[in-house]
Amino acid sequence: MNDIVFYTGIIGLIGAVIWDMKIERGAHCPACKGMIEKIYRKGVSIMARRIEVFTAGCPVCKDTLNIVRDVTKACGCEVIERRCSGDVCCDEAVKYAVRTIPTIAVDGVVVFEGRPTLEQARTILARW
């Protein structure tokens, strides 16, 4: 029982340090702020998120990719471009049942279809 209390205290301390570094000092992106706040409350470890943007290489898709990169540039999230061309889609697009290009997925969950505005991207990525 004492081990559980000890490790819970350590996890809480790590969460407090991360909270101070990421939230209080402003070195975060809106996408990770929500995640860090949830993790801080639960007392579990933080892992960088994997954000996938499904594109066709068109100007709208490039704008979407740039918006996602801008919103997440300070957090260390991994942003991956998954390019689909013509009738050929990558395996992940089929796996996630992507219906529209561009599409944004966070940790394997489709969170937005189409081109988001900067404000929409901040809001959507902060929820996940």
SESEDO-612316 format. One record per atom (N, C-alpha, C): residue number from 1; residue in three letters; atom name; x, z, y. Coordinates in steps of 0.05 Angstrom, whole numbers, plus 5000, padded with zeros to 4 digits. Last residue first. Layout:
BEGIN
REC    k    r   a     x     z     y
REC  NUM  Ala  CA     X     Z     Y
...
This chain:
BEGIN
REC    k    r   a     x     z     y
REC  128  Trp   N  4826  4436  5348
REC  128  Trp  CA  4838  4434  5322
REC  128  Trp   C  4865  4447  5323
REC  127  Arg   N  4814  4442  5401
REC  127  Arg  CA  4796  4453  5381
REC  127  Arg   C  4809  4454  5354
REC  126  Ala   N  4853  4413  5427
REC  126  Ala  CA  4854  4442  5430
REC  126  Ala   C  4836  4456  5409
REC  125  Leu   N  4839  4361  5417
REC  125  Leu  CA  4862  4371  5403
REC  125  Leu   C  4865  4402  5406
REC  124  Ile   N  4793  4358  5451
REC  124  Ile  CA  4791  4353  5422
REC  124  Ile   C  4814  4366  5407
REC  123  Thr   N  4814  4368  5502
REC  123  Thr  CA  4793  4384  5491
REC  123  Thr   C  4792  4382  5461
REC  122  Arg   N  4853  4328  5508
REC  122  Arg  CA  4860  4356  5510
REC  122  Arg   C  4840  4374  5497
REC  121  Ala   N  4821  4282  5502
REC  121  Ala  CA  4842  4287  5483
REC  121  Ala   C  4851  4317  5484
REC  120  Gln   N  4787  4286  5547
REC  120  Gln  CA  4776  4288  5520
REC  120  Gln   C  4797  4294  5499
REC  119  Glu   N  4826  4280  5587
REC  119  Glu  CA  4811  4305  5585
REC  119  Glu   C  4799  4308  5558
REC  118  Leu   N  4842  4227  5578
REC  118  Leu  CA  4862  4249  5577
REC  118  Leu   C  4848  4276  5573
REC  117  Thr   N  4794  4195  5535
REC  117  Thr  CA  4806  4200  5562
REC  117  Thr   C  4826  4222  5558
REC  116  Pro   N  4803  4160  5473
REC  116  Pro  CA  4795  4183  5489
REC  116  Pro   C  4807  4182  5517
REC  115  Arg   N  4778  4106  5440
REC  115  Arg  CA  4799  4113  5459
REC  115  Arg   C  4789  4137  5476
REC  114  Gly   N  4757  4120  5371
REC  114  Gly  CA  4756  4106  5397
REC  114  Gly   C  4779  4115  5415
REC  113  Glu   N  4742  4182  5343
REC  113  Glu  CA  4743  4153  5339
REC  113  Glu   C  4740  4139  5365
REC  112  Phe   N  4770  4244  5322
REC  112  Phe  CA  4760  4227  5344
REC  112  Phe   C  4763  4198  5336
REC  111  Val   N  4784  4271  5276
REC  111  Val  CA  4773  4287  5298
REC  111  Val   C  4762  4270  5321
REC  110  Val   N  4793  4272  5208
REC  110  Val  CA  4787  4255  5231
REC  110  Val   C  4773  4271  5252
REC  109  Val   N  4844  4310  5179
REC  109  Val  CA  4815  4310  5186
REC  109  Val   C  4811  4292  5210
REC  108  Gly   N  4898  4315  5169
REC  108  Gly  CA  4881  4302  5149
REC  108  Gly   C  4852  4301  5155
REC  107  Asp   N  4918  4339  5216
REC  107  Asp  CA  4921  4352  5190
REC  107  Asp   C  4902  4341  5170
REC  106  Val   N  4876  4300  5253
REC  106  Val  CA  4894  4323  5255
REC  106  Val   C  4894  4337  5228
REC  105  Ala   N  4869  4233  5275
REC  105  Ala  CA  4865  4253  5254
REC  105  Ala   C  4885  4275  5257
REC  104  Ile   N  4837  4184  5313
REC  104  Ile  CA  4856  4206  5313
REC  104  Ile   C  4849  4226  5291
REC  103  Thr   N  4834  4114  5317
REC  103  Thr  CA  4822  4138  5307
REC  103  Thr   C  4844  4159  5307
REC  102  Pro   N  4819  4052  5354
REC  102  Pro  CA  4837  4074  5344
REC  102  Pro   C  4821  4098  5335
REC  101  Ile   N  4781  4033  5299
REC  101  Ile  CA  4808  4034  5309
REC  101  Ile   C  4807  4035  5340
REC  100  Thr   N  4737  4060  5252
REC  100  Thr  CA  4741  4049  5278
REC  100  Thr   C  4771  4052  5285
REC   99  Arg   N  4735  4084  5203
REC   99  Arg  CA  4717  4062  5208
REC   99  Arg   C  4722  4047  5233
REC   98  Val   N  4771  4115  5152
REC   98  Val  CA  4772  4107  5180
REC   98  Val   C  4754  4082  5184
REC   97  Ala   N  4774  4149  5107
REC   97  Ala  CA  4750  4133  5112
REC   97  Ala   C  4749  4125  5142
REC   96  Tyr   N  4821  4172  5091
REC   96  Tyr  CA  4805  4186  5112
REC   96  Tyr   C  4779  4172  5119
REC   95  Lys   N  4838  4133  5054
REC   95  Lys  CA  4834  4160  5046
REC   95  Lys   C  4817  4176  5065
REC   94  Val   N  4845  4089  5088
REC   94  Val  CA  4825  4087  5066
REC   94  Val   C  4818  4116  5057
REC   93  Ala   N  4886  4108  5119
REC   93  Ala  CA  4861  4099  5131
REC   93  Ala   C  4839  4098  5111
REC   92  Glu   N  4926  4117  5081
REC   92  Glu  CA  4914  4140  5094
REC   92  Glu   C  4888  4133  5108
REC   91  Asp   N  4941  4065  5066
REC   91  Asp  CA  4928  4082  5046
REC   91  Asp   C  4914  4106  5060
REC   90  Cys   N  4925  4018  5118
REC   90  Cys  CA  4944  4035  5104
REC   90  Cys   C  4928  4053  5085
REC   89  Cys   N  4891  3955  5110
REC   89  Cys  CA  4893  3982  5122
REC   89  Cys   C  4913  3998  5105
REC   88  Val   N  4880  3889  5125
REC   88  Val  CA  4897  3907  5110
REC   88  Val   C  4899  3934  5125
REC   87  Asp   N  4855  3853  5155
REC   87  Asp  CA  4838  3866  5135
REC   87  Asp   C  4854  3887  5119
REC   86  Gly   N  4892  3866  5213
REC   86  Gly  CA  4874  3848  5199
REC   86  Gly   C  4856  3863  5180
REC   85  Ser   N  4928  3926  5204
REC   85  Ser  CA  4927  3899  5216
REC   85  Ser   C  4909  3881  5199
REC   84  Cys   N  4943  3991  5224
REC   84  Cys  CA  4926  3974  5207
REC   84  Cys   C  4925  3946  5220
REC   83  Arg   N  4991  4041  5229
REC   83  Arg  CA  4982  4015  5239
REC   83  Arg   C  4966  4000  5217
REC   82  Arg   N  4995  4103  5251
REC   82  Arg  CA  4989  4089  5226
REC   82  Arg   C  4976  4062  5234
REC   81  Glu   N  5041  4144  5282
REC   81  Glu  CA  5024  4120  5286
REC   81  Glu   C  5020  4107  5258
REC   80  Ile   N  5042  4213  5289
REC   80  Ile  CA  5049  4190  5272
REC   80  Ile   C  5030  4168  5278
REC   79  Val   N  5070  4269  5316
REC   79  Val  CA  5050  4248  5321
REC   79  Val   C  5060  4223  5306
REC   78  Glu   N  5076  4336  5304
REC   78  Glu  CA  5086  4310  5295
REC   78  Glu   C  5064  4290  5299
REC   77  Cys   N  5086  4383  5356
REC   77  Cys  CA  5068  4371  5336
REC   77  Cys   C  5080  4343  5329
REC   76  Gly   N  5114  4406  5397
REC   76  Gly  CA  5128  4401  5372
REC   76  Gly   C  5110  4390  5350
REC   75  Cys   N  5092  4414  5448
REC   75  Cys  CA  5086  4433  5427
REC   75  Cys   C  5102  4429  5401
REC   74  Ala   N  5096  4378  5490
REC   74  Ala  CA  5110  4403  5493
REC   74  Ala   C  5107  4422  5468
REC   73  Lys   N  5064  4332  5477
REC   73  Lys  CA  5093  4330  5480
REC   73  Lys   C  5108  4356  5481
REC   72  Thr   N  5009  4325  5472
REC   72  Thr  CA  5023  4342  5452
REC   72  Thr   C  5054  4343  5456
REC   71  Val   N  4993  4292  5512
REC   71  Val  CA  4979  4317  5509
REC   71  Val   C  4995  4336  5491
REC   70  Asp   N  5026  4247  5504
REC   70  Asp  CA  5027  4262  5529
REC   70  Asp   C  5015  4290  5526
REC   69  Arg   N  5008  4229  5453
REC   69  Arg  CA  5036  4239  5456
REC   69  Arg   C  5039  4255  5482
REC   68  Val   N  4956  4215  5466
REC   68  Val  CA  4960  4236  5447
REC   68  Val   C  4989  4247  5449
REC   67  Ile   N  4967  4173  5503
REC   67  Ile  CA  4952  4197  5511
REC   67  Ile   C  4957  4220  5492
REC   66  Asn   N  4994  4136  5470
REC   66  Asn  CA  5008  4148  5492
REC   66  Asn   C  4994  4174  5502
REC   65  Leu   N  4952  4123  5435
REC   65  Leu  CA  4976  4135  5424
REC   65  Leu   C  4992  4149  5446
REC   64  Thr   N  4916  4099  5472
REC   64  Thr  CA  4908  4122  5457
REC   64  Thr   C  4933  4137  5446
REC   63  Asp   N  4947  4055  5489
REC   63  Asp  CA  4939  4075  5508
REC   63  Asp   C  4931  4101  5494
REC   62  Lys   N  4949  4027  5440
REC   62  Lys  CA  4974  4037  5452
REC   62  Lys   C  4968  4059  5473
REC   61  Cys   N  4896  4014  5434
REC   61  Cys  CA  4909  4032  5414
REC   61  Cys   C  4934  4043  5425
REC   60  Val   N  4889  3979  5477
REC   60  Val  CA  4873  4004  5475
REC   60  Val   C  4885  4024  5456
REC   59  Pro   N  4926  3937  5464
REC   59  Pro  CA  4930  3955  5487
REC   59  Pro   C  4914  3980  5487
REC   58  Cys   N  4939  3940  5391
REC   58  Cys  CA  4927  3928  5415
REC   58  Cys   C  4932  3947  5439
REC   57  Gly   N  4954  3961  5343
REC   57  Gly  CA  4975  3949  5360
REC   57  Gly   C  4964  3937  5386
REC   56  Ala   N  4917  3987  5315
REC   56  Ala  CA  4920  3959  5308
REC   56  Ala   C  4941  3945  5325
REC   55  Thr   N  4921  4055  5290
REC   55  Thr  CA  4921  4035  5310
REC   55  Thr   C  4922  4007  5298
REC   54  Phe   N  4911  4123  5283
REC   54  Phe  CA  4907  4097  5269
REC   54  Phe   C  4904  4075  5290
REC   53  Val   N  4950  4176  5288
REC   53  Val  CA  4935  4158  5305
REC   53  Val   C  4934  4131  5291
REC   52  Glu   N  4956  4242  5267
REC   52  Glu  CA  4958  4214  5260
REC   52  Glu   C  4940  4198  5277
REC   51  Ile   N  4991  4300  5271
REC   51  Ile  CA  4971  4285  5285
REC   51  Ile   C  4976  4255  5279
REC   50  Arg   N  5004  4360  5243
REC   50  Arg  CA  5009  4331  5239
REC   50  Arg   C  4986  4316  5250
REC   49  Arg   N  5029  4420  5273
REC   49  Arg  CA  5008  4403  5262
REC   49  Arg   C  5017  4374  5260
REC   48  Ala   N  5074  4471  5252
REC   48  Ala  CA  5068  4448  5270
REC   48  Ala   C  5047  4431  5256
REC   47  Met   N  5049  4536  5237
REC   47  Met  CA  5062  4512  5228
REC   47  Met   C  5055  4489  5247
REC   46  Ile   N  5053  4606  5239
REC   46  Ile  CA  5047  4581  5253
REC   46  Ile   C  5063  4558  5241
REC   45  Ser   N  5023  4658  5198
REC   45  Ser  CA  5045  4643  5208
REC   45  Ser   C  5036  4616  5220
REC   44  Val   N  4972  4705  5222
REC   44  Val  CA  4985  4688  5201
REC   44  Val   C  5006  4671  5214
REC   43  Gly   N  4935  4736  5253
REC   43  Gly  CA  4961  4747  5244
REC   43  Gly   C  4974  4731  5222
REC   42  Lys   N  4887  4723  5278
REC   42  Lys  CA  4887  4727  5249
REC   42  Lys   C  4913  4739  5238
REC   41  Arg   N  4902  4719  5331
REC   41  Arg  CA  4880  4737  5324
REC   41  Arg   C  4880  4743  5294
REC   40  Tyr   N  4941  4680  5327
REC   40  Tyr  CA  4948  4706  5337
REC   40  Tyr   C  4927  4727  5330
REC   39  Ile   N  4912  4637  5310
REC   39  Ile  CA  4931  4648  5292
REC   39  Ile   C  4939  4676  5301
REC   38  Lys   N  4881  4626  5356
REC   38  Lys  CA  4868  4632  5330
REC   38  Lys   C  4887  4647  5312
REC   37  Glu   N  4923  4615  5392
REC   37  Glu  CA  4905  4637  5397
REC   37  Glu   C  4890  4645  5372
REC   36  Ile   N  4946  4570  5368
REC   36  Ile  CA  4962  4594  5371
REC   36  Ile   C  4943  4618  5376
REC   35  Met   N  4903  4533  5373
REC   35  Met  CA  4913  4540  5347
REC   35  Met   C  4928  4567  5348
REC   34  Gly   N  4899  4529  5429
REC   34  Gly  CA  4877  4539  5413
REC   34  Gly   C  4885  4548  5386
REC   33  Lys   N  4951  4508  5439
REC   33  Lys  CA  4942  4533  5451
REC   33  Lys   C  4919  4545  5436
REC   32  Cys   N  4960  4458  5418
REC   32  Cys  CA  4970  4481  5403
REC   32  Cys   C  4960  4508  5414
REC   31  Ala   N  4934  4426  5456
REC   31  Ala  CA  4928  4423  5428
REC   31  Ala   C  4936  4447  5412
REC   30  Pro   N  4957  4436  5504
REC   30  Pro  CA  4930  4446  5500
REC   30  Pro   C  4922  4445  5470
REC   29  Cys   N  5025  4458  5491
REC   29  Cys  CA  5006  4437  5498
REC   29  Cys   C  4978  4448  5493
REC   28  His   N  5071  4503  5523
REC   28  His  CA  5053  4495  5502
REC   28  His   C  5037  4471  5511
REC   27  Ala   N  5095  4545  5557
REC   27  Ala  CA  5109  4525  5542
REC   27  Ala   C  5093  4516  5518
REC   26  Gly   N  5073  4587  5586
REC   26  Gly  CA  5063  4560  5591
REC   26  Gly   C  5077  4538  5576
REC   25  Arg   N  5083  4640  5579
REC   25  Arg  CA  5103  4625  5594
REC   25  Arg   C  5094  4596  5599
REC   24  Glu   N  5039  4656  5548
REC   24  Glu  CA  5044  4668  5574
REC   24  Glu   C  5063  4651  5591
REC   23  Ile   N  5041  4622  5501
REC   23  Ile  CA  5018  4623  5518
REC   23  Ile   C  5025  4633  5546
REC   22  Lys   N  5093  4623  5477
REC   22  Lys  CA  5078  4598  5479
REC   22  Lys   C  5056  4600  5500
REC   21  Met   N  5116  4675  5480
REC   21  Met  CA  5132  4651  5485
REC   21  Met   C  5114  4627  5492
REC   20  Asp   N  5072  4709  5468
REC   20  Asp  CA  5087  4712  5493
REC   20  Asp   C  5102  4687  5500
REC   19  Trp   N  5060  4690  5416
REC   19  Trp  CA  5040  4690  5438
REC   19  Trp   C  5053  4691  5465
REC   18  Ile   N  5107  4702  5390
REC   18  Ile  CA  5099  4674  5393
REC   18  Ile   C  5078  4671  5415
REC   17  Val   N  5103  4757  5392
REC   17  Val  CA  5126  4744  5404
REC   17  Val   C  5119  4715  5409
REC   16  Ala   N  5056  4766  5364
REC   16  Ala  CA  5058  4775  5391
REC   16  Ala   C  5081  4761  5406
REC   15  Gly   N  5070  4746  5313
REC   15  Gly  CA  5048  4734  5328
REC   15  Gly   C  5050  4741  5357
REC   14  Ile   N  5109  4784  5299
REC   14  Ile  CA  5117  4755  5302
REC   14  Ile   C  5095  4741  5319
REC   13  Leu   N  5076  4829  5296
REC   13  Leu  CA  5097  4828  5316
REC   13  Leu   C  5106  4799  5321
REC   12  Gly   N  5042  4814  5254
REC   12  Gly  CA  5031  4819  5280
REC   12  Gly   C  5052  4818  5302
REC   11  Ile   N  5080  4812  5213
REC   11  Ile  CA  5066  4788  5220
REC   11  Ile   C  5053  4791  5248
REC   10  Ile   N  5095  4867  5212
REC   10  Ile  CA  5115  4846  5218
REC   10  Ile   C  5101  4821  5227
REC    9  Gly   N  5046  4891  5197
REC    9  Gly  CA  5058  4897  5222
REC    9  Gly   C  5078  4876  5231
REC    8  Thr   N  5041  4869  5146
REC    8  Thr  CA  5020  4863  5166
REC    8  Thr   C  5031  4869  5194
REC    7  Tyr   N  5085  4893  5121
REC    7  Tyr  CA  5085  4864  5125
REC    7  Tyr   C  5064  4855  5146
REC    6  Phe   N  5068  4948  5123
REC    6  Phe  CA  5093  4939  5135
REC    6  Phe   C  5092  4909  5141
REC    5  Val   N  5020  4946  5093
REC    5  Val  CA  5020  4955  5121
REC    5  Val   C  5045  4945  5136
REC    4  Ile   N  5042  4931  5044
REC    4  Ile  CA  5022  4914  5058
REC    4  Ile   C  5020  4921  5087
REC    3  Asp   N  5075  4974  5032
REC    3  Asp  CA  5087  4947  5036
REC    3  Asp   C  5067  4929  5051
REC    2  Asn   N  5039  5015  5025
REC    2  Asn  CA  5057  5016  5048
REC    2  Asn   C  5069  4989  5053
REC    1  Met   N  5016  5000  4976
REC    1  Met  CA  5000  5000  5000
REC    1  Met   C  5017  5000  5025
